[in-house]
Amino acid sequence: MMRKHRGFRASGWVAGAVVLGVALVGCSAPAVQVSDLERAASADDALPAAVTSDMTERVDVETVRFVGERAGFRVYLGESTDEGYCIVLTGPDGTDGRVGCGGGGGVVDNELQVEQNAFRSAADGVSPGDDWEAISENVYYREVPIETPTDD
């Protein structure tokens, strides 16, 4: 009888080690941190009517958060339905909605350009570059110079 218990204990230890190993592997991959989306929603986070349902097909509207204003736009960030992130822009009066979403796979990096204004999202601690101005923890802005044709 002792042998049966020892065999059972040994297999229990092996099973426990396998479960622990799987758990540790799952914990070893760093999670993408997006602080702008961690706070509770408020009235400011509601998207205006200019952002229509066909524009938000790829945006989980429950996750959208207002992050600031820049260059005449109200700027929002939200999770994509494709596991990425989306930048949503409206005019200051809630008109002229625009949406740009990243490629998915949990990637935060995304850029939306409207005329000479570019908006970019990035995970916490990731800088998009020196020429980007922070609007929030995860959204940045820069003016894109308009190239004028030259006569050669």
N, C-alpha and C positions, 0 to 999 in steps of 0.2 A: 504494500500500500504506500509506503514512503516514496517509492520510485514514481508512482503516478503523480503524487503531489509535487515532487521535484520537477518532473517534466512539465507539469502545468504551470509552476512558478517560472520556470525558464521561458516557456512560450509567452507567458504574461509579460515578463521583462522585455522580451524581444518586441512584442506588440507595442508596449509602452514606449520603447525607444524609437520605433518607427513613427508613432504618432507625434512624439516630441520632435523628431527630426523634420517631419513635414511641417509642423507648426513653426519651427525656427526658420525654415526656408521661406515660408509665407511671410514672416516678419522681417526678413532680411532686406527685401526690396523696399526702398524708401517711397513713401506715399507722396504724391504731388500735393503741395500745400498752396491753397488759394484763400488767403485771409479775407479778401473782399466778400467772399460768399459764405463765411462762417457765422456772420451775425444774423439775428432774427430779422425777418422782413418787416418793413414799416410802410406807411402810406406813400412815402417818396419812391418806393421801389416799383409801384404799379406802372406798367407800361401804358402810355397814352394811346388813344384810338388810332393815331397815325401808324402805329405798328400793328398791322393787320395779321389775321390768323395765318394767311399764306406766307407772310414774312417770317413768322415764328414757328413754322413747321419743324425746324431743326433745333429750336430753343425750348428747354424745359422752363416755361414761364414762372413756375413756382420758385425757381432758384435765382431769378434775375434780381440784381441789386443795383441801385443807382450809386455811381462812384464819383460823380463830379460833373463839372461843366468846363468846356474848353472850346475856343474858336467858334462860338455860337451854337454849340451842340450840347445837349444833355447826354451823358455817357452812362451806359449800363453794361454790366457783365453778368453772364449767366452760363449755366452748363448746357452743353449741346445734348440732344437726344442721341447723338452718335458717340458719346463718351469724350468729346472734346469740350471746347469752351467757345462762347459767342460774344461778340461785342455788338451792342445795339445802340444806335444813335438816333436822336430826334432833334428837331429844331428847338429853340428855347421855349417856344409856345406849344410844344407837343406835336408839331406838324412834321412832315417830311421824314418818315421813318426809314431806317436802313439797318440791315443786319448782315454781319459777316461772321462765319463760324470756322473754327480750325478743323483739321482733318480727322480728329477722333483718336482713339487709342489712349485717351487720358492726356493728350498733349495740350498744354496751355497756350503755347506760342501761336498767335493769330494776329493778322494785320488787316485792317479795314481802311481804305483810302477813299476820301471824298474830295475831289478836286485837289487842292494843295495841302489838305489836312490828312495826316496819317495817325491812326490809333493802333496800338499794339498791346496785347496781353502777354503776361509772363508769370510764371510761378513765383512764389515768395523767394526772395534772395537771388533771383535771376535777373540780371540787367540786360535790357535789349541793346545797350550801347550808350556811348557818351552823348550822342546828339538827341536823345529822347528825354522828355520832361515827364516826371511822375505826376499823374493825376490822382492816383491812389496807390495802394500797396501792389496791385497787380495790373494796372492799366497805365499806359504811357502815351504821350503825344509828341509829334514833331511836325513842323511845317515843311512841306516838300516844295523846293523851289520849282517854279515853272520855267521850263527851258524855252527860250525864244530862239527861233531859227536865225542863224547868222548868214550873211551873204559872204561867200568866200570868193 
